[in-house]
Amino acid sequence: MERITAALGMVGLLVLGVAAPAAATGPAPLAAQGCLGCHGPGGAGMASVPPLAGRDAQQIEAMLRGFRDDALPGTIMNRIARGYTDAEIAALAAYFAATR
Amino acid sequence: MATALTRRAALGTAASALGLLAAPALSRAQGTARLLVIGGGFGGASAARFARLHHPEVEVTLVEPLTRFVTCPYGNLLLSGFRGIGDITHSYDRLRGRGVRVVHDRAEAIDAAARTVRLAGGETLRYDKLILSPGIALRWGAIEGYDEAAAERMPHAWVPGDGGQIQLLRRQLEAMPDGGVVGFAIPPNPFRCPPGPYERISMVAAYLKRHKPRSKILALDAKDAFSKQGLFQDGWRALYGGMIEWVPASQDGRVVRVDPAERVLETEFGTRHRVDVANVIPPQSAARIVLDSGLADTSGWAQVDPATFASRAAADIHVVGDAGNGAPMPKSGYIANNTAKQAVASAIAALRGVPPPEPLYFNTCYSHVGEEYGISIVGIYRVGPNGIVEVPNSGGVSPRGDLPEQRRLEALHADSWYASITEDMFG
């Protein structure tokens, strides 16, 4: 179930690029959608793949950076995290932290 | 089933929950904006669901001939016996529950100027934006002798339809004597699901190893290299010994002619391979409606703006999924799902008169080499001045080497991917 908070509404608008000024320079429009193919509806997790929704933003960010820098072992996340900028990682973390 | 009342009620709740602004630009004289989606697969179902979830003010109609959708992904696991047809068959009921009008009919013709689509059943649907995701057509006759009748004897199992083709291939494997030869004809690039033929070879090998261990696989390829090649070949050696012979194009692997009655696969230089079961995966193009509507170029695929997936040939039409040319991204279910969302967001942005979202595409393709042996390829893509480019130093394939825990986890995550992405389409 994808319950979306008002906070997510704001982040969602940024991520979806509806807020045009932010979209011009802003990070990772729709990037969060790319995670949902494995991390379950709304990022709620799916079987062996852990949830992202509702986790602490700093924790998500630290994990993504850790995967990217090979400081954390992963199955496929190291290869994935290397594709994103710092700003995109921060935006993804904020998005999922605001998702319940 | 959404009546006008429930749709309005749902819209009110979702819109306030999202804190959405009223979107007057979306309102046409006669009511809300109409998004029409043709094709109910990885591109189309994802587009319809995403639109209802994130743009609830838009009316969404989905046209799909089949009442239940059988996925290509995981179809190969029917051949090994790891899955049954029910595991890969999906209903449109929950999309209906989300307010998608699902019409089970075939889209016959698009009138891009009038923004209408005529259905085989006679109805004409109007749209403000069209998301076209009809998939592929098999190029009958591209391999001499391989037509629709031949496919009943030498299945392609590459367009799932009602699941009949993959089940036919499974029955032929069951009927084959131990010690028989299973032949594959594998097409040149580009084609749907680049690692698919090699996962299929793996799953057939898994079946044969268990039930008919004296049998062989002869894989005749129109290419000299293939997706995740090193990983597949490592896995084949580790799990199936010498059962699989792969013949590249440079060693006369390209099948140019078939004789369905004799089950013969004939290659470029005239070698006739008589096999007991033949899986012929022919060359492909975009689905017929894309060709008939003048949306494809001479390559047979629709050319699109890589940032929005808007057709280069007609206004107000976005072509997503395997029918479009998203190179260098693969024709995968994940890319179809991912780019469908970008297309919907871009189409709705255009209706609002705002710029489309910045594109950033993501792909993961898992393949099963064995039941507990999975491998993957990952890609993250941006749009540059010359089109789509993979982000340097990211993505790529699983590490090689003797890594049983990595393989076990990837097989497990593949199952999670399947469950997750089909929820993101049909849930």
Interface residues (C-beta under 8 A of the other chain):
Chain A: E2 R3 I4 A6 L8 G9 M10 G12 L13 V15 L16 G17 V18 A20 A23 A24 G26 A28 P29 L30 A31 Q33 G34 C35 L36 G37 C38 H39 G40 P41 M46 A47 S48 V49 T75 I76 R79 I80 R82 G83 Y84 E88
Chain B: A17 L18 G19 L20 F50 L53 H54 Y334 N337 N338 K341 Q342 A345 A349 R352 V354 P355 P356 P357 E358 P359 L360 Y361 F362 T364 S376 V378 I380 V391 N393 S394 G395 G396 S398 Q406 L409 E410 L412 H413 D415 S416 W417 A419 S420 I421 E423 D424 G427
